[in-house]
Amino acid sequence: MVEVVSHHSVQKVVRITAKAGQEQELRDALKILEADTREEPGCVEFAFFQAISDEASFVLLEHFANEEAFMIHIQLPHTQAFFKAQLVAVVHAVDVPSLGDK
Protein backbone atom coordinates (compact mmCIF):
# COMPACT_ATOMS: atom_id res chain seq x y z
CA MET A 1 0.00 0.00 0.00
CA VAL A 2 1.35 3.40 -0.99
CA GLU A 3 0.44 6.47 1.04
CA VAL A 4 -0.41 9.44 -1.16
CA VAL A 5 0.45 12.84 0.29
CA SER A 6 -1.36 15.80 -1.19
CA HIS A 7 0.78 18.73 -2.19
CA HIS A 8 -2.28 20.92 -2.65
CA SER A 9 -3.13 23.48 -0.05
CA VAL A 10 -6.04 22.97 2.34
CA GLN A 11 -8.56 25.79 2.35
CA LYS A 12 -11.83 25.84 4.27
CA VAL A 13 -14.61 28.23 5.10
CA VAL A 14 -16.13 27.23 8.42
CA ARG A 15 -19.34 28.53 9.99
CA ILE A 16 -19.37 28.16 13.77
CA THR A 17 -22.28 28.78 16.13
CA ALA A 18 -21.70 29.23 19.86
CA LYS A 19 -23.66 27.36 22.47
CA ALA A 20 -26.37 29.54 23.99
CA GLY A 21 -24.94 31.97 26.52
CA GLN A 22 -21.33 31.19 25.58
CA GLU A 23 -20.84 33.71 22.79
CA GLN A 24 -18.21 35.78 24.63
CA GLU A 25 -16.35 32.71 25.87
CA LEU A 26 -16.24 31.36 22.30
CA ARG A 27 -15.06 34.73 20.97
CA ASP A 28 -12.23 34.79 23.53
CA ALA A 29 -11.25 31.18 22.76
CA LEU A 30 -11.26 31.87 19.02
CA LYS A 31 -8.95 34.87 19.47
CA ILE A 32 -6.45 32.67 21.32
CA LEU A 33 -6.74 29.88 18.75
CA GLU A 34 -6.28 32.38 15.92
CA ALA A 35 -3.11 33.90 17.44
CA ASP A 36 -1.55 30.50 18.20
CA THR A 37 -2.44 28.98 14.83
CA ARG A 38 -0.99 31.90 12.87
CA GLU A 39 2.41 30.98 14.38
CA GLU A 40 2.32 27.46 12.91
CA PRO A 41 4.82 26.91 10.05
CA GLY A 42 2.21 25.53 7.62
CA CYS A 43 -0.43 28.18 8.29
CA VAL A 44 -1.04 30.52 5.35
CA GLU A 45 -4.19 32.17 6.72
CA PHE A 46 -6.34 31.65 9.79
CA ALA A 47 -8.88 34.38 10.55
CA PHE A 48 -12.17 34.51 12.45
CA PHE A 49 -15.00 36.94 11.90
CA GLN A 50 -18.07 37.47 14.09
CA ALA A 51 -21.40 38.22 12.43
CA ILE A 52 -22.82 41.67 13.12
CA SER A 53 -26.40 40.40 12.96
CA ASP A 54 -25.87 37.35 15.23
CA GLU A 55 -23.27 37.43 18.00
CA ALA A 56 -23.36 33.62 18.25
CA SER A 57 -22.27 33.20 14.62
CA PHE A 58 -18.63 33.15 13.50
CA VAL A 59 -16.86 32.44 10.21
CA LEU A 60 -13.35 31.03 9.91
CA LEU A 61 -11.18 31.36 6.82
CA GLU A 62 -8.60 28.62 7.08
CA HIS A 63 -5.68 28.01 4.70
CA PHE A 64 -2.81 25.60 5.27
CA ALA A 65 0.10 24.90 2.92
CA ASN A 66 -0.83 21.22 2.58
CA GLU A 67 -2.74 18.34 4.17
CA GLU A 68 0.19 17.49 6.45
CA ALA A 69 0.24 21.02 7.91
CA PHE A 70 -3.52 20.84 8.49
CA MET A 71 -3.27 17.45 10.23
CA ILE A 72 -0.46 18.73 12.47
CA HIS A 73 -2.62 21.76 13.34
CA ILE A 74 -5.51 19.52 14.44
CA GLN A 75 -3.21 17.64 16.84
CA LEU A 76 -1.45 20.62 18.46
CA PRO A 77 -2.20 21.42 22.12
CA HIS A 78 -3.84 24.80 21.43
CA THR A 79 -6.23 23.25 18.89
CA GLN A 80 -7.06 20.34 21.18
CA ALA A 81 -7.67 22.75 24.08
CA PHE A 82 -10.13 24.69 21.92
CA PHE A 83 -12.08 21.52 21.07
CA LYS A 84 -12.07 20.33 24.69
CA ALA A 85 -13.65 23.61 25.84
CA GLN A 86 -16.89 22.52 24.08
CA LEU A 87 -18.15 26.04 23.40
CA VAL A 88 -19.48 25.24 19.93
CA ALA A 89 -23.06 24.17 19.17
CA VAL A 90 -22.81 23.80 15.38
CA VAL A 91 -19.93 23.61 12.88
CA HIS A 92 -20.33 23.58 9.12
CA ALA A 93 -17.09 23.36 7.12
CA VAL A 94 -16.75 23.65 3.36
CA ASP A 95 -13.56 22.76 1.50
CA VAL A 96 -12.83 25.51 -1.01
CA PRO A 97 -9.88 24.55 -3.20
CA SER A 98 -8.32 27.27 -5.28
CA LEU A 99 -9.37 27.21 -8.92
CA GLY A 100 -5.66 26.80 -9.63
CA ASP A 101 -5.66 23.51 -7.68
CA LYS A 102 -8.14 21.90 -10.05
C-alpha positions as CSV (number, residue, x, y, z in Angstrom):
1,M,0.0,0.0,0.0
2,V,1.3,3.4,-1.0
3,E,0.4,6.5,1.0
4,V,-0.4,9.4,-1.2
5,V,0.5,12.8,0.3
6,S,-1.4,15.8,-1.2
7,H,0.8,18.7,-2.2
8,H,-2.3,20.9,-2.7
9,S,-3.1,23.5,0.0
10,V,-6.0,23.0,2.3
11,Q,-8.6,25.8,2.4
12,K,-11.8,25.8,4.3
13,V,-14.6,28.2,5.1
14,V,-16.1,27.2,8.4
15,R,-19.3,28.5,10.0
16,I,-19.4,28.2,13.8
17,T,-22.3,28.8,16.1
18,A,-21.7,29.2,19.9
19,K,-23.7,27.4,22.5
20,A,-26.4,29.5,24.0
21,G,-24.9,32.0,26.5
22,Q,-21.3,31.2,25.6
23,E,-20.8,33.7,22.8
24,Q,-18.2,35.8,24.6
25,E,-16.3,32.7,25.9
26,L,-16.2,31.4,22.3
27,R,-15.1,34.7,21.0
28,D,-12.2,34.8,23.5
29,A,-11.3,31.2,22.8
30,L,-11.3,31.9,19.0
31,K,-9.0,34.9,19.5
32,I,-6.4,32.7,21.3
33,L,-6.7,29.9,18.7
34,E,-6.3,32.4,15.9
35,A,-3.1,33.9,17.4
36,D,-1.5,30.5,18.2
37,T,-2.4,29.0,14.8
38,R,-1.0,31.9,12.9
39,E,2.4,31.0,14.4
40,E,2.3,27.5,12.9
41,P,4.8,26.9,10.1
42,G,2.2,25.5,7.6
43,C,-0.4,28.2,8.3
44,V,-1.0,30.5,5.3
45,E,-4.2,32.2,6.7
46,F,-6.3,31.7,9.8
47,A,-8.9,34.4,10.5
48,F,-12.2,34.5,12.4
49,F,-15.0,36.9,11.9
50,Q,-18.1,37.5,14.1
51,A,-21.4,38.2,12.4
52,I,-22.8,41.7,13.1
53,S,-26.4,40.4,13.0
54,D,-25.9,37.4,15.2
55,E,-23.3,37.4,18.0
56,A,-23.4,33.6,18.3
57,S,-22.3,33.2,14.6
58,F,-18.6,33.2,13.5
59,V,-16.9,32.4,10.2
60,L,-13.4,31.0,9.9
61,L,-11.2,31.4,6.8
62,E,-8.6,28.6,7.1
63,H,-5.7,28.0,4.7
64,F,-2.8,25.6,5.3
65,A,0.1,24.9,2.9
66,N,-0.8,21.2,2.6
67,E,-2.7,18.3,4.2
68,E,0.2,17.5,6.5
69,A,0.2,21.0,7.9
70,F,-3.5,20.8,8.5
71,M,-3.3,17.5,10.2
72,I,-0.5,18.7,12.5
73,H,-2.6,21.8,13.3
74,I,-5.5,19.5,14.4
75,Q,-3.2,17.6,16.8
76,L,-1.5,20.6,18.5
77,P,-2.2,21.4,22.1
78,H,-3.8,24.8,21.4
79,T,-6.2,23.3,18.9
80,Q,-7.1,20.3,21.2
81,A,-7.7,22.8,24.1
82,F,-10.1,24.7,21.9
83,F,-12.1,21.5,21.1
84,K,-12.1,20.3,24.7
85,A,-13.6,23.6,25.8
86,Q,-16.9,22.5,24.1
87,L,-18.1,26.0,23.4
88,V,-19.5,25.2,19.9
89,A,-23.1,24.2,19.2
90,V,-22.8,23.8,15.4
91,V,-19.9,23.6,12.9
92,H,-20.3,23.6,9.1
93,A,-17.1,23.4,7.1
94,V,-16.7,23.6,3.4
95,D,-13.6,22.8,1.5
96,V,-12.8,25.5,-1.0
97,P,-9.9,24.6,-3.2
98,S,-8.3,27.3,-5.3
99,L,-9.4,27.2,-8.9
100,G,-5.7,26.8,-9.6
101,D,-5.7,23.5,-7.7
102,K,-8.1,21.9,-10.0
